[in-house]
Amino acid sequence: MNQQMPMIDLAGEYREIKSEIDSAVQRVLDSGHFILGDEVDALEQEIAAYLGVRHAIGVASGSDALFLALMALDVGPGDKVITTPFSFFATASCIVRLGAVPVFCDIDHRTFDLDPESVRKYLQASYTPAVKAIIPVHLYGQCCDMDPLFGLAATYGIKIVEDCAQSFGSTYKGRQSGGMGDIGCFSFFPTKNLGAYGDGGMVTTNDDGLAEHVRMLRVHGARHKYHHEELGINSRLDAMQAAILRVKLAHVDEWTERRRVLAAVYDRELSAIQWLQVPYVMPECRHTYHQYTIRVPRERRAMIQETLASSSIPTQVYYPEPLHQQPCFASTQELGGQLSNAEAAVPSVLSLPMYQGLKDCDQVEIGFLIGESGNGTV
Ligand SMILES: Cc1ncc(COP(=O)(O)O)c(C=O)c1O
């Protein structure tokens, strides 16, 4: 293979739906309406219907969706929010930006998602009324084990904010991610399974009061124009992104099925390699493979990456540093116990190329090269 393979092929995806996208963009240009408005209203309704939730509120990014969700729950100084240390930065920065303390609990070593048992131990030993919420992240496209978390949330009176940035269309026991907790937060960053052509995000909820609060907070805290009831932020989804997302929403199920087929091909090609673990899929869950992430022995990872890179095949590490080791959280965070599973995941995870246009023959080659790169090298 000589031509550089991408991790994800957004230009190829655009070519597939070019005429639909072009006419949606033209429609917005002709309308002269660029922020919120009819396109955003329509997208909100379509996404609410897809997820089976009462409310979907378009915002400027996934990071803002999380920030607004916590604002709407009145999280502030002195409060604590439990989350995972193995996620993108925005999962925890929203907590610290509101003056609250992120409490990092460990992950499940199989799914890489927040481990409810670690949360249970923390709450049992250290619960105070300051603990306001839990943010489980449905990492790589697989839902967190939610039922035990709902049990804990009910026992302790804590809210659940789902970070669904990587899990559009993922389900847990028949329930959609973003439709289970008190609030769901989506990112439409271009590389997401449902991605815009710029930044965008969405807050979802079944709670009428929370929905109204988020709608107000996203426009500087104003229910009525120029009358500001509280301090909000400017976080509006734009009409162009909404129109593009409406086109892509109609394709997302077909694309997700394609990703699931590609994941099965990877599973088949890689499962014979003794020292490697293919993604574990929880029973009764629909994994949408935002990432296809394998686990390899830490001493072999760099060698595998180099072998693939020399054949123009990219790989990525999500995430090379856990959140509890980020310098900017050092003075504010609380560790909710040993984070040994998260620390063990960091040096051993490896994400492989994953996009609708990926070819089976390329996956066979990737499997072969990974197998070879492990032979006799360690
Ligand atoms: C798990 C997770 N949470 C939050 C975000 C933030 O989303 P955005 O980039 O749209 O602000 C991302 C995006 O990368 C993410 O992967």
The ligand as an ORCA input file, in Angstrom:
! r2SCAN-3c Opt
* xyz 0 1
  C     -15.998     12.182     24.881
  C     -16.057     13.596     24.369
  N     -16.653     14.534     25.112
  C     -16.757     15.807     24.688
  C     -16.255     16.206     23.464
  C     -16.327     17.638     23.080
  O     -17.003     17.880     21.885
  P     -16.639     19.129     20.958
  O     -15.326     18.855     20.311
  O     -17.766     19.182     19.972
  O     -16.589     20.337     21.811
  C     -15.643     15.250     22.645
  C     -15.138     15.640     21.317
  O     -14.087     15.374     20.881
  C     -15.529     13.909     23.105
  O     -14.948     12.957     22.359
*
